[in-house]
């Protein structure tokens, strides 16, 4: 048993991707809850779900980002894999900034059961960056084969 298994996971079972599922799912819920509120589908409950999901998403982003950073540090610099992983990291970090700004600037309206238009726009921008980052993350695995165990013949 290697010590690095604690942050990288076992061969063929990395830790970072399952954590991204939680993070992406939480931010997706926040975006949908915000949409439900700004379109009038809900009255207050969408705002509460939106803000709580943003805060929870920011919390689970910490271990997700840390495990991703540790994986990124193991990649040979300058390779196509490293370039893709770097773009993935930039997209995800920028998404996190937009979600954090949405939570900060949207807090006042959230306390009144609303999602402000500015905070919702920040959420949608964050979601767009998140989508781009997820696409790049898929390329890391499915194009470059990072952390994929080759089957035995």
C-alpha positions in Angstrom: 0.0 0.0 0.0 1.5 3.3 -1.1 1.0 6.5 0.9 0.0 8.3 -2.4 -3.1 6.2 -2.5 -4.6 8.5 0.1 -4.8 11.4 -2.4 -4.5 9.7 -5.8 -6.6 6.6 -5.1 -5.9 3.0 -6.1 -4.7 2.1 -9.6 -7.8 2.3 -11.8 -9.8 4.0 -9.0 -8.7 7.6 -8.7 -10.2 9.8 -6.0 -10.5 13.1 -8.0 -13.2 12.0 -10.6 -15.8 10.8 -8.0 -15.3 14.0 -6.1 -16.0 16.0 -9.3 -19.3 14.2 -9.6 -20.4 15.6 -6.2 -19.1 19.1 -7.0 -20.6 19.3 -10.5 -23.9 17.9 -9.3 -24.1 20.4 -6.5 -23.4 23.4 -8.8 -25.8 22.0 -11.4 -28.5 21.9 -8.7 -27.7 25.5 -7.7 -28.1 26.6 -11.3 -31.4 24.9 -11.7 -32.7 26.1 -8.4 -31.7 29.7 -9.3 -33.4 29.3 -12.6 -36.6 28.1 -10.9 -36.5 31.2 -8.7 -35.7 33.8 -11.3 -38.4 32.5 -13.7 -41.0 32.4 -10.9 -41.5 28.7 -10.8 -40.7 28.8 -7.1 -41.3 31.5 -4.5 -38.3 31.6 -2.0 -37.6 27.9 -2.0 -35.5 28.1 -5.2 -33.5 30.9 -3.7 -32.8 29.0 -0.5 -31.8 25.8 -2.5 -29.6 27.9 -4.8 -27.6 29.6 -2.0 -27.3 26.5 0.1 -26.1 24.5 -2.9 -23.6 27.2 -3.8 -22.1 27.1 -0.3 -22.1 23.3 -0.2 -20.5 23.3 -3.7 -17.7 25.6 -2.4 -17.1 23.3 0.5 -16.8 20.2 -1.6 -14.7 22.1 -4.1 -11.8 22.1 -1.6 -11.1 18.3 -1.6 -12.0 18.1 -5.3 -9.5 20.8 -6.2 -6.8 19.5 -3.9 -6.9 16.0 -5.3 -6.9 17.4 -8.9 -3.9 19.6 -8.1 -2.0 16.6 -6.8 -2.8 14.7 -9.9 -1.8 17.7 -12.0 1.6 17.9 -10.3 2.3 14.3 -11.3 1.9 15.1 -15.1 5.0 15.7 -17.2 5.1 19.5 -18.0 4.8 20.5 -21.6 3.0 17.4 -22.8 -0.4 17.5 -24.5 -1.9 15.9 -21.3 -0.4 18.6 -19.2 -1.7 21.4 -21.5 -5.2 19.9 -21.4 -5.1 19.4 -17.6 -3.9 23.0 -17.1 -6.8 24.3 -19.2 -9.1 22.0 -17.2 -7.7 23.5 -13.9 -8.1 27.1 -15.1 -11.7 26.5 -16.2 -12.6 24.9 -12.9 -10.9 27.5 -10.8 -12.6 30.3 -12.8 -15.9 28.5 -12.3 -15.3 28.4 -8.6 -14.6 32.1 -8.5 -17.9 32.9 -10.3 -19.8 30.6 -8.0 -18.2 32.2 -4.9 -19.0 35.7 -6.3 -22.6 34.6 -6.9 -22.9 33.4 -3.3 -21.3 36.5 -1.9 -23.2 39.1 -4.0 -26.4 37.1 -3.9 -26.5 36.6 -0.1 -28.5 39.8 0.6 -31.3 38.8 -1.8 -31.1 35.2 -0.6 -32.0 36.3 2.9 -35.2 37.8 1.4 -36.0 34.6 -0.5 -34.8 35.9 -3.9 -32.0 35.3 -6.4 -30.8 38.7 -7.8 -30.3 38.9 -11.5 -26.6 39.7 -11.1 -26.0 36.7 -8.8 -27.9 34.5 -11.2 -25.8 35.8 -14.2 -22.6 34.9 -12.1 -24.1 31.5 -11.5 -24.7 30.9 -15.2 -21.2 32.1 -16.1 -19.8 29.7 -13.5 -21.9 26.9 -14.9 -20.6 27.6 -18.4 -17.0 27.4 -17.1 -17.9 24.3 -15.1 -19.2 22.6 -18.3 -16.1 23.5 -20.2 -13.9 22.2 -17.4 -15.9 19.0 -17.3 -15.4 18.5 -21.0 -11.7 19.0 -20.7 -11.6 16.6 -17.7 -13.2 14.0 -19.9 -10.5 14.6 -22.5 -7.9 14.0 -19.8 -9.3 10.5 -19.2 -10.8 9.5 -22.6 -8.3 11.1 -25.0 -5.1 11.0 -23.0 -5.9 8.0 -20.8 -4.7 9.4 -17.5 -5.2 7.1 -14.6 -6.7 4.4 -16.9 -5.4 0.9 -16.1 -4.7 -1.0 -19.3 -6.6 -4.4 -19.4 -4.5 -7.5 -19.4 -4.6 -9.5 -22.6 
